[in-house]
């Protein structure tokens, strides 16, 4: 069974930084693309960043230049380094396996609150 466990969220002031982690199990991690999504209150879940098995990356326009997605195939973990955080980055963040067979698996998510 696929399990995704997010961690690293919290409260941070605007302009601050956080690093999210997502530990994956139940899959052959190194062969799948991974993605981070977020869902703000009252809004639909949106794709934030994605990374292929070969570590090519892609980002939503709203986070380009501020967020960096990376992966550690030894630890079966995907990361999201978030810098220069804005109030509008406040959301619950989720990781996901970017493959049709596994896209319905979601972790509990981790709350990021950007506020002064």
C-alpha positions in Angstrom: 0.0 0.0 0.0 1.2 3.4 -0.9 1.9 5.8 2.0 2.8 9.4 1.8 3.8 11.3 5.0 4.3 15.0 4.8 6.2 17.0 7.4 8.0 20.3 8.0 5.1 22.8 7.9 4.3 25.5 10.5 3.9 29.2 11.0 6.3 31.5 9.3 6.5 35.2 8.7 6.2 36.7 5.2 9.6 36.5 3.6 10.6 33.5 5.6 11.5 30.0 4.5 10.4 26.4 5.2 11.4 23.0 3.9 8.7 20.4 3.5 9.5 16.7 3.3 7.4 13.8 2.1 8.4 10.2 2.9 7.0 7.7 0.4 6.6 3.9 0.9 4.9 1.1 -1.0 6.3 2.1 -4.3 9.5 1.8 -6.2 10.2 5.5 -5.5 13.1 6.1 -7.9 11.1 5.3 -11.0 8.2 7.7 -10.5 7.7 11.4 -10.8 6.6 13.1 -7.7 4.6 16.3 -7.2 3.6 18.8 -4.5 0.1 20.2 -4.4 -1.5 22.7 -2.1 -5.0 23.6 -1.1 -5.8 27.0 0.4 -9.1 27.6 2.4 -12.0 27.8 0.0 -9.9 27.0 -3.1 -9.3 23.9 -5.2 -6.2 21.9 -4.8 -3.5 23.1 -7.2 -0.2 21.7 -8.5 2.8 23.6 -7.1 5.8 21.7 -8.3 6.8 18.4 -9.9 10.0 16.4 -10.4 10.6 13.5 -12.7 12.5 10.4 -12.0 15.5 12.0 -13.7 15.1 15.1 -11.5 13.7 17.5 -14.2 11.5 20.0 -12.5 8.5 22.1 -13.2 6.7 24.8 -11.2 3.5 26.8 -11.0 4.1 30.4 -12.2 3.1 31.6 -8.7 6.1 29.9 -7.1 8.8 30.0 -9.8 12.0 31.4 -8.4 10.9 31.0 -4.8 10.3 27.2 -4.4 12.6 24.3 -5.2 11.5 20.7 -5.5 14.1 17.9 -5.0 14.3 14.3 -4.2 16.5 11.7 -2.4 16.0 8.3 -4.0 17.9 6.7 -1.1 15.6 8.1 1.5 12.5 7.8 -0.7 11.8 11.4 0.1 10.7 14.4 -1.9 11.4 17.9 -0.6 9.9 21.3 -1.2 12.2 24.2 -0.2 10.0 27.3 0.1 11.8 30.7 0.2 10.4 34.3 0.3 7.1 33.0 1.4 4.0 35.1 0.9 0.7 35.2 2.8 -0.9 33.7 -0.3 1.2 30.6 0.1 -0.8 29.7 3.2 -2.3 26.3 2.5 -2.3 22.6 3.3 0.5 21.0 1.2 0.3 17.5 -0.1 2.7 15.3 -2.0 1.6 12.9 -4.7 2.9 10.2 -7.0 2.7 11.6 -10.5 1.5 8.4 -12.1 -2.1 7.4 -13.0 -2.0 4.2 -11.0 -1.1 6.0 -7.8 -2.6 9.5 -8.2 -5.5 8.7 -5.8 -3.2 8.2 -2.9 -2.8 11.3 -0.7 -1.2 11.9 2.6 -2.8 13.9 5.4 -1.0 17.0 4.2 0.9 19.5 6.2 -0.3 23.0 7.1 1.8 26.0 6.1 0.7 29.3 7.5 2.4 32.5 6.4 1.4 35.4 8.7 2.9 38.3 10.5 
